């Protein structure tokens, strides 16, 4: 059997230290560690890691250049396909995509592609390496409107702007970045990095209009009157509710509200920032995805003594990244498996959640075993609840544009290239696929930008 060098551990701060603040948890590789990890790459001719990347980053090439200490060249290879590598290197679920496809995953541990991507992006910023500029020969040919400044919108805007199109992004909130800004905590993705990467869009000439709610401030049809094409990347920020008794009691938050208050409105710095947030001593987080891990780890940092993650399946079925589950555990979060909330109790504010004990049955449409009620219940005392069971696509644009076709889950219906039922209107990311990953949304952005270019050239 082939002997494989062990993967270089990715340095991070101790749980005892990091639980006391909102500073970034992962420290990342230094040059020596990055070169050593890059040297593990087998440089497979078939490049399975590239096939596993939704935006087609040439992974072996940029890793080979890191191994050869050609950091600037490595960065240029990375930036050819990924406009925001400092972000994707931090939050992409590489273990299910490029690293999951890595040949070394079958022999031992895959190359730490995400950590190497983060290393080279941070190195380039520190050294002042510039990103590619606009192709001058194509300047100002057509005008494109992009709705939403999250991952899919960022890629559409950067790809088309680099080709010389005139692009304007319309963002509903007062800061750009979409889920990168309001959904992911500071300790996992520092906001200064999001803003730094977004500055590249402005350097490309992209205009970012903040506080514009398409469907309220302006309609989709009004945008079509002014722009040659419109891309909808409004995301899936509409919370799902449990629809059980007592859900309107005080101190029961949707994860959307809880994390937006913290991440976008700086509630963790109250009263310096005028955004109060209540977190009690015993917190229950419902769900087991990355958002649930983010909510649990945030609650611990806000002073909760006990934080429990309630999940209706078992640890094996948890959809969160393994890395985030481990981080949450290290920081003190506890897991309660095979339970389903069926009622909240309290006088004015929540004090207890009634849980149905579950067992696992046959696989459902997701391929995971279906949770089945056992009939046995238990009472679980709490003083704060965060509901992190998922999100629906933003419904506002479809509601105000009846001719825009959606499916029964509210997702905009598109063809494989991102075209919607309305001519010159395109869509991608979570508003099309439902809840997905940052890199999946970026993949939609890449694909749809090529479609927009092709369609406009044929007009």
SVG drawing of the C-alpha trace seen along z (x, -y; Angstrom):
<svg xmlns="http://www.w3.org/2000/svg" viewBox="-50 -53 60 55">
<polyline fill="none" stroke="black" stroke-width="0.4" points="0.0,0.0 1.2,-3.5 2.5,-5.4 1.0,-8.9 2.4,-11.8 0.0,-13.0 -1.9,-16.2 -0.4,-19.3 -2.8,-20.3 -4.4,-23.7 -3.5,-25.9 -6.4,-27.5 -6.7,-29.3 -7.5,-27.2 -11.2,-26.9 -10.4,-28.5 -9.1,-31.6 -11.5,-32.0 -14.7,-31.4 -14.1,-34.8 -14.2,-36.9 -15.4,-37.1 -12.0,-37.1 -11.2,-34.6 -10.8,-31.0 -8.6,-29.6 -5.0,-31.0 -4.1,-29.3 -0.9,-28.1 2.4,-30.0 4.7,-29.7 6.6,-26.6 3.4,-24.8 1.7,-25.7 4.7,-24.5 4.9,-21.3 1.1,-20.6 1.4,-21.5 4.2,-19.0 1.7,-16.2 -0.2,-16.8 0.1,-13.9 -0.6,-16.2 -3.1,-13.6 -3.4,-13.9 -7.2,-13.5 -7.6,-16.4 -10.6,-15.0 -10.4,-18.1 -11.1,-20.4 -14.1,-18.4 -15.2,-18.7 -15.0,-22.5 -18.3,-24.2 -16.3,-27.1 -13.5,-25.1 -10.4,-26.3 -7.2,-24.7 -6.3,-23.3 -3.2,-21.2 -1.7,-24.1 -2.0,-26.6 -0.8,-24.0 2.2,-23.1 3.2,-26.8 2.9,-27.0 5.2,-24.0 7.7,-25.8 7.4,-29.0 5.9,-30.9 3.2,-32.5 2.3,-35.4 1.8,-33.0 -0.3,-30.7 -2.5,-33.6 -3.0,-34.6 -4.0,-31.0 -6.5,-31.0 -8.0,-34.4 -8.6,-33.3 -11.7,-31.4 -12.4,-32.6 -12.9,-36.4 -13.0,-36.0 -10.5,-33.3 -10.0,-34.7 -13.7,-34.0 -14.0,-30.7 -10.8,-29.4 -12.5,-30.1 -16.2,-29.0 -16.4,-26.5 -17.3,-22.9 -14.2,-21.6 -14.5,-18.2 -17.6,-17.6 -16.2,-19.2 -12.6,-19.5 -11.1,-17.8 -13.8,-15.1 -12.7,-14.3 -9.0,-14.3 -7.2,-11.0 -5.5,-11.2 -8.9,-11.1 -9.0,-7.4 -5.5,-6.8 -5.4,-8.8 -6.3,-12.5 -7.0,-14.8 -4.9,-17.9 -6.0,-20.8 -7.1,-22.7 -9.2,-25.3 -6.4,-26.1 -3.9,-26.6 -6.4,-28.8 -6.8,-30.9 -3.0,-31.1 -2.3,-32.3 -5.2,-34.8 -4.0,-36.3 -0.4,-36.4 -1.4,-38.2 -3.3,-40.9 -0.3,-41.4 2.0,-41.8 -0.3,-44.2 -0.8,-41.9 -3.4,-43.3 -6.3,-41.3 -7.0,-41.4 -8.6,-44.5 -11.2,-45.1 -10.7,-44.2 -10.5,-47.7 -11.5,-46.8 -15.0,-45.8 -15.7,-48.7 -19.3,-49.9 -21.0,-47.6 -24.1,-46.7 -25.7,-47.4 -26.4,-44.6 -28.4,-44.8 -27.5,-42.3 -30.0,-41.8 -28.2,-40.8 -24.5,-41.1 -24.1,-37.5 -21.9,-34.8 -23.8,-34.3 -24.2,-38.1 -20.5,-38.7 -19.4,-36.2 -21.8,-37.4 -20.8,-41.0 -17.0,-40.3 -17.1,-38.0 -19.2,-40.5 -17.3,-43.5 -14.0,-41.9 -15.4,-41.5 -16.2,-45.2 -19.9,-45.2 -21.4,-48.0 -22.7,-46.4 -24.8,-47.7 -25.6,-45.6 -28.8,-46.3 -28.5,-45.3 -31.4,-45.5 -29.3,-45.8 -27.1,-48.7 -23.9,-46.7 -23.0,-44.5 -22.1,-40.8 -25.4,-39.0 -25.1,-35.9 -21.4,-36.5 -22.1,-39.6 -25.3,-38.9 -25.2,-35.1 -21.6,-34.0 -20.2,-35.0 -17.1,-37.2 -15.1,-34.3 -15.5,-32.3 -15.4,-35.0 -14.2,-38.4 -16.2,-41.2 -13.0,-43.1 -12.2,-40.3 -15.6,-40.3 -15.4,-44.1 -11.8,-43.8 -12.8,-41.2 -15.9,-43.2 -13.6,-46.3 -12.4,-44.4 -15.9,-44.8 -15.6,-48.6 -12.1,-48.5 -13.7,-46.8 -16.2,-49.7 -19.2,-47.8 -21.6,-50.2 -23.2,-48.9 -26.5,-50.5 -27.4,-49.8 -30.8,-49.9 -32.6,-49.1 -35.3,-46.5 -36.3,-45.1 -40.0,-44.5 -40.5,-47.5 -38.1,-50.4 -38.0,-49.4 -39.7,-46.6 -38.0,-44.0 -39.8,-45.4 -38.5,-48.9 -35.0,-47.4 -35.7,-45.7 -36.6,-49.2 -33.1,-50.5 -30.8,-47.4 -30.0,-45.0 -30.2,-42.0 -31.1,-41.4 -29.6,-38.7 -31.6,-37.7 -29.3,-36.4 -31.5,-37.4 -30.8,-34.3 -32.8,-32.2 -33.0,-34.5 -36.7,-33.8 -36.8,-31.7 -38.7,-28.4 -40.8,-28.1 -41.8,-25.0 -45.5,-25.9 -46.0,-24.4 -47.8,-25.9 -45.9,-28.6 -43.7,-29.6 -44.5,-33.3 -43.2,-33.4 -40.4,-35.9 -36.8,-34.9 -37.5,-32.4 -35.4,-33.7 -35.2,-32.5 -31.5,-32.0 -31.9,-34.7 -32.8,-37.3 -30.4,-36.1 -27.3,-36.0 -28.3,-39.2 -28.5,-41.1 -25.0,-39.8 -23.2,-39.8 -24.6,-42.8 -25.8,-45.0 -23.0,-44.4 -25.3,-43.4 -22.4,-41.7 -21.0,-45.1 -24.1,-46.5 -24.4,-49.2 -21.6,-50.6 -24.0,-49.6 -27.6,-50.2 -28.8,-46.7 -29.8,-44.7 -29.8,-41.0 -31.1,-38.7 -29.3,-35.4 -30.2,-33.5 -28.1,-31.0 -29.7,-27.8 -30.0,-28.0 -31.5,-25.5 -30.6,-25.6 -32.8,-23.6 -31.2,-22.1 -27.7,-20.7 -26.4,-22.5 -23.7,-25.1 -26.2,-27.8 -27.0,-25.9 -23.3,-25.6 -22.9,-29.3 -25.8,-30.1 -24.6,-27.8 -21.1,-29.1 -22.4,-32.7 -24.6,-32.1 -21.7,-30.7 -19.7,-33.9 -22.6,-36.0 -22.5,-34.4 -24.7,-31.4 -23.8,-28.8 -25.3,-25.9 -26.0,-25.5 -27.8,-22.5 -28.1,-21.6 -31.4,-19.6 -31.5,-17.4 -34.1,-14.9 -31.6,-12.5 -28.1,-11.3 -24.6,-12.7 -24.0,-10.7 -26.7,-12.6 -25.7,-16.1 -25.4,-18.3 -22.9,-20.7 -19.2,-20.6 -17.2,-18.2 -14.8,-21.1 -17.7,-23.2 -19.1,-20.4 -15.7,-19.8 -15.3,-23.6 -18.7,-23.8 -18.0,-20.8 -14.6,-22.1 -16.2,-25.4 -18.8,-23.6 -21.9,-23.0 -23.8,-19.8 -25.8,-17.6 -29.2,-16.1 -30.0,-13.6 -33.3,-12.0 -35.6,-14.7 -38.2,-16.9 -39.7,-20.0 -43.5,-19.8 -44.4,-22.6 -42.9,-25.7 -44.1,-26.6 -43.8,-29.7 -45.6,-32.7 -44.8,-35.6 -41.3,-34.2 -40.1,-30.7 -39.2,-28.5 -39.5,-25.0 -39.6,-23.0 -41.5,-19.8 -39.6,-17.2 -40.8,-14.2 -38.3,-11.3 -37.6,-10.0 -36.2,-6.9 -34.8,-6.4 -36.7,-4.7 -36.2,-4.2 -34.3,-6.8 -36.4,-9.8 -35.9,-11.9 -32.6,-13.3 -31.2,-9.8 -31.0,-10.1 -33.0,-7.9 -36.4,-9.4 -37.1,-10.4 -40.2,-8.8 -42.0,-9.8 -41.8,-7.2 -44.7,-8.6 -42.5,-9.3 -42.0,-12.9 -39.7,-14.8 -39.7,-18.4 -36.5,-20.4 -36.0,-23.7 -34.6,-26.6 -34.7,-30.4 -33.6,-31.1 -34.3,-29.2 -32.8,-29.7 -34.6,-28.0 -32.0,-27.0 -34.0,-24.4 -33.5,-26.2 -34.6,-29.0 -36.9,-29.5 -36.0,-31.6 -36.8,-35.3 -40.4,-35.5 -40.6,-39.3 -39.5,-39.4 -41.7,-36.5 -44.7,-38.0 -44.3,-41.3 -43.6,-39.8 -46.4,-37.3 -44.9,-36.3 -41.8,-35.0 -42.3,-31.2 -41.5,-29.5 -41.9,-26.0 -44.0,-24.9 -41.1,-25.7 -40.8,-29.3 -37.6,-28.7 -37.3,-30.6 -37.5,-28.1 -34.5,-28.3 -33.0,-26.2 -29.6,-24.7 -28.0,-28.0 -29.8,-30.2 -32.5,-31.6 -35.9,-32.3 -39.4,-32.5 -38.9,-36.2 -36.6,-37.2 -33.4,-38.9 -34.0,-37.8 -31.6,-35.3 -31.3,-33.8 -28.9,-31.6 -27.8,-30.6 -30.1,-29.9 -33.1,-31.5 -32.9,-28.8 -31.6,-25.7 -32.9,-26.5 -30.3,-26.4 -26.9,-25.6 -23.2,-26.4 -21.3,-29.6 -19.4,-27.8 -22.5,-26.3 -24.0,-29.8 -20.8,-31.0 -20.9,-28.2 -24.4,-29.3 -23.0,-32.8 -20.2,-31.7 -22.5,-29.6 -25.1,-32.4 -22.6,-35.1 -21.5,-33.1 -25.1,-32.7 -25.7,-36.4 -22.6,-37.2 -23.7,-34.7 -27.3,-35.9 -26.3,-39.6 -23.8,-38.9 -26.6,-37.3 -29.0,-40.3"/>
</svg>
